[in-house]
Amino acid sequence: MTSDELGARIAAMMQTLYRVSYTYLSESCDREEAVAECLLKAWQKRCQLRDERYMQTWVIRILINECRNIGRRKSREVPVAELPRRTAPPDADVELHDALFRLDESLRLPIVLHYVEGFTISEIANILRWPQGTVKSRMLRGRRELKRILSGEEQLPCQI
């Protein structure tokens, strides 16, 4: 893959990269840093890409790792109570946006990758390095949790 081809393919992915980083990081400066670091690492390690068909999966995997690194660094710096609240984009359904971000990250990410970004189950499994069954079960649990949140049902405490 030539440098021009890589640049063109990454330019086409920019919206996807920002949306994936949005699922991990609440502050825009952190999202921009994660995407920038991802692009730098992808450029530096472009010769390590074995199969050009998986370039998008490879770049998203780099981005996820960068988001996690930034999240770990931030968790040591800022108390959770002081994190800014995520606001929905102007064209988004605010109720769905808020419900989606009430989900645990392990349930939210596969849902965003599938329904927002259009990745298949097998592609998500490759990106997240999970078995396909895990992706399917987490998507199912995530959809059920979203349904519960959006319908206004409160989870009753378990009594033993």
C-alpha contacts under 8 A as a table, 3 or more apart, distances in Angstrom:
res1	aa1	res2	aa2	distance
1	M	5	E	6.19
1	M	6	L	6.53
1	M	52	E	7.22
2	T	5	E	5.23
2	T	6	L	6.27
3	S	6	L	5.12
3	S	7	G	6.09
4	D	7	G	5.07
4	D	8	A	6.14
5	E	8	A	5.13
5	E	9	R	6.15
6	L	9	R	5.22
6	L	10	I	6.08
7	G	10	I	5.20
7	G	11	A	6.01
8	A	11	A	5.09
8	A	12	A	6.33
9	R	12	A	5.16
9	R	13	M	6.49
10	I	13	M	4.95
10	I	14	M	6.39
10	I	56	Q	7.97
11	A	14	M	5.42
12	A	15	Q	7.58
13	M	16	T	5.30
13	M	17	L	6.19
13	M	56	Q	7.62
14	M	17	L	5.04
14	M	18	Y	6.30
15	Q	18	Y	5.23
15	Q	19	R	6.19
16	T	19	R	5.10
16	T	20	V	6.10
16	T	117	E	6.63
17	L	20	V	5.23
17	L	21	S	6.15
17	L	35	V	6.62
17	L	60	I	6.82
17	L	63	L	7.27
18	Y	21	S	5.08
18	Y	22	Y	6.05
18	Y	31	R	6.83
18	Y	32	E	7.67
18	Y	35	V	6.93
19	R	22	Y	4.93
19	R	23	T	6.68
20	V	23	T	5.40
20	V	24	Y	7.10
20	V	60	I	7.89
20	V	64	I	7.72
20	V	109	L	7.83
20	V	112	V	7.62
20	V	113	L	7.44
21	S	24	Y	5.30
21	S	25	L	6.03
21	S	31	R	5.51
21	S	34	A	7.13
21	S	35	V	7.34
21	S	63	L	7.21
21	S	64	I	7.23
21	S	67	C	6.44
22	Y	25	L	5.38
22	Y	26	S	6.54
22	Y	31	R	6.51
23	T	26	S	7.80
23	T	101	F	7.80
23	T	105	E	7.68
23	T	108	R	7.47
23	T	109	L	6.60
23	T	112	V	7.73
24	Y	67	C	6.26
24	Y	68	R	7.47
24	Y	71	G	7.66
24	Y	105	E	7.42
25	L	28	S	7.64
25	L	30	D	6.46
25	L	31	R	6.02
25	L	67	C	6.83
25	L	71	G	6.88
26	S	30	D	7.56
26	S	31	R	7.65
26	S	83	L	7.78
26	S	84	P	7.05
26	S	85	R	7.39
26	S	86	R	5.90
27	E	30	D	5.37
27	E	31	R	6.47
27	E	84	P	7.23
27	E	86	R	7.95
28	S	31	R	4.98
28	S	32	E	6.14
29	C	32	E	5.12
29	C	33	E	6.14
30	D	33	E	5.00
30	D	34	A	6.10
30	D	70	I	7.12
31	R	34	A	5.09
31	R	35	V	6.23
31	R	67	C	7.50
32	E	35	V	5.21
32	E	36	A	6.06
33	E	36	A	5.08
33	E	37	E	6.05
34	A	37	E	5.20
34	A	38	C	6.01
34	A	63	L	6.45
34	A	66	E	5.42
34	A	67	C	5.58
34	A	70	I	7.18
35	V	38	C	4.96
35	V	39	L	6.15
35	V	63	L	6.36
35	V	66	E	7.92
36	A	39	L	5.19
36	A	40	L	6.19
37	E	40	L	5.05
37	E	41	K	6.12
37	E	63	L	7.85
37	E	66	E	6.95
38	C	41	K	5.24
38	C	42	A	6.02
38	C	59	V	7.08
38	C	62	I	5.70
38	C	63	L	5.04
38	C	66	E	6.50
39	L	42	A	5.04
39	L	43	W	6.04
39	L	59	V	7.77
40	L	43	W	5.17
40	L	44	Q	6.15
41	K	44	Q	5.02
41	K	45	K	5.93
41	K	62	I	7.61
42	A	45	K	5.24
42	A	46	R	5.56
42	A	59	V	6.38
42	A	62	I	7.36
43	W	46	R	5.20
44	Q	47	C	7.87
45	K	48	Q	5.47
45	K	49	L	7.40
46	R	49	L	5.64
47	C	50	R	7.76
49	L	52	E	6.79
49	L	55	M	7.12
49	L	58	W	7.68
51	D	54	Y	5.85
51	D	55	M	7.19
52	E	55	M	5.18
53	R	56	Q	7.74
54	Y	57	T	5.27
54	Y	58	W	6.05
55	M	58	W	5.01
55	M	59	V	6.15
56	Q	59	V	5.21
56	Q	60	I	6.16
57	T	60	I	5.22
57	T	61	R	6.13
57	T	123	E	7.22
57	T	126	N	7.13
57	T	127	I	5.44
58	W	61	R	5.17
58	W	62	I	6.39
58	W	127	I	7.18
59	V	62	I	5.07
59	V	63	L	6.26
60	I	63	L	4.89
60	I	64	I	6.14
60	I	127	I	6.79
61	R	64	I	5.12
61	R	65	N	6.31
61	R	127	I	5.47
61	R	128	L	6.99
62	I	65	N	5.22
62	I	66	E	6.27
63	L	66	E	5.00
63	L	67	C	6.10
64	I	67	C	5.06
64	I	68	R	6.20
65	N	68	R	5.13
65	N	69	N	6.19
66	E	69	N	4.99
66	E	70	I	6.18
67	C	70	I	5.16
67	C	71	G	5.99
68	R	71	G	4.90
68	R	72	R	6.06
69	N	72	R	5.20
69	N	73	R	6.22
70	I	73	R	5.02
70	I	74	K	5.98
71	G	74	K	5.03
71	G	75	S	5.99
72	R	75	S	5.17
72	R	76	R	6.72
73	R	76	R	5.56
73	R	77	E	6.72
74	K	77	E	4.95
74	K	78	V	6.00
75	S	78	V	5.82
75	S	79	P	6.98
75	S	80	V	7.40
76	R	79	P	7.72
78	V	82	E	6.82
78	V	83	L	7.16
79	P	82	E	5.63
79	P	83	L	7.09
80	V	83	L	5.51
88	A	92	A	6.08
88	A	93	D	7.49
88	A	94	V	5.65
88	A	97	H	6.07
88	A	98	D	7.50
89	P	92	A	5.36
92	A	97	H	7.01
93	D	96	L	5.44
93	D	97	H	6.06
94	V	97	H	4.98
94	V	98	D	6.07
95	E	98	D	5.28
95	E	99	A	6.13
95	E	150	L	7.52
96	L	99	A	5.03
96	L	100	L	5.96
96	L	150	L	7.32
97	H	100	L	5.13
97	H	101	F	6.37
98	D	101	F	5.25
98	D	102	R	6.35
99	A	102	R	5.12
99	A	103	L	6.90
99	A	146	L	6.23
99	A	149	I	6.21
99	A	150	L	6.68
100	L	103	L	5.54
100	L	108	R	6.46
100	L	146	L	6.67
101	F	104	D	7.57
101	F	108	R	7.17
103	L	107	L	6.25
103	L	108	R	5.73
103	L	142	G	7.04
103	L	145	E	7.33
103	L	146	L	7.52
104	D	107	L	5.43
104	D	108	R	6.09
105	E	108	R	4.92
105	E	109	L	5.88
106	S	109	L	5.95
106	S	110	P	7.29
106	S	138	R	7.17
107	L	110	P	6.24
107	L	111	I	6.79
107	L	138	R	5.31
107	L	139	M	6.19
107	L	141	R	7.00
107	L	142	G	4.94
108	R	111	I	5.32
108	R	112	V	6.22
108	R	139	M	7.97
108	R	142	G	6.58
109	L	112	V	5.17
109	L	113	L	6.10
110	P	113	L	5.07
110	P	114	H	6.03
110	P	124	I	6.70
110	P	135	V	6.58
110	P	138	R	7.33
110	P	139	M	6.18
111	I	114	H	5.22
111	I	115	Y	5.81
111	I	116	V	7.59
111	I	139	M	5.80
111	I	142	G	7.19
111	I	143	R	7.94
112	V	115	Y	5.48
112	V	116	V	5.06
112	V	117	E	6.53
113	L	116	V	5.86
113	L	117	E	4.90
113	L	118	G	6.34
113	L	119	F	5.79
113	L	124	I	6.87
114	H	117	E	5.70
114	H	118	G	4.77
114	H	119	F	4.80
114	H	120	T	6.25
114	H	121	I	7.26
114	H	124	I	7.43
115	Y	118	G	5.48
115	Y	119	F	7.66
119	F	123	E	5.89
119	F	124	I	6.24
120	T	123	E	5.15
120	T	124	I	6.21
121	I	124	I	5.14
121	I	125	A	6.14
121	I	132	Q	6.40
121	I	135	V	6.73
121	I	136	K	7.15
122	S	125	A	4.98
122	S	126	N	6.28
122	S	132	Q	6.09
123	E	126	N	5.06
123	E	127	I	6.17
124	I	127	I	4.98
124	I	128	L	5.99
124	I	129	R	7.95
124	I	132	Q	7.99
124	I	135	V	7.21
125	A	128	L	5.34
125	A	129	R	5.40
125	A	130	W	4.89
125	A	131	P	5.76
125	A	132	Q	5.35
125	A	135	V	6.27
126	N	129	R	4.98
126	N	130	W	6.87
127	I	130	W	7.99
130	W	134	T	6.23
130	W	135	V	6.68
131	P	134	T	5.30
131	P	135	V	6.63
132	Q	135	V	5.08
132	Q	136	K	6.24
133	G	136	K	5.08
133	G	137	S	6.06
134	T	137	S	5.15
134	T	138	R	6.02
135	V	138	R	5.28
135	V	139	M	6.09
136	K	139	M	5.14
136	K	140	L	6.15
137	S	140	L	5.02
137	S	141	R	6.12
138	R	141	R	4.99
138	R	142	G	5.86
139	M	142	G	4.93
139	M	143	R	6.04
140	L	143	R	5.17
140	L	144	R	6.20
141	R	144	R	5.11
141	R	145	E	6.08
142	G	145	E	5.04
142	G	146	L	6.05
143	R	146	L	5.02
143	R	147	K	6.11
144	R	147	K	5.06
144	R	148	R	6.20
145	E	148	R	4.99
145	E	149	I	6.13
146	L	149	I	5.06
146	L	150	L	5.93
147	K	150	L	5.19
147	K	151	S	5.91
148	R	151	S	5.32
148	R	152	G	6.34
148	R	153	E	5.39
148	R	154	E	7.48
149	I	152	G	5.30
149	I	153	E	6.23
149	I	154	E	7.52
150	L	153	E	7.75
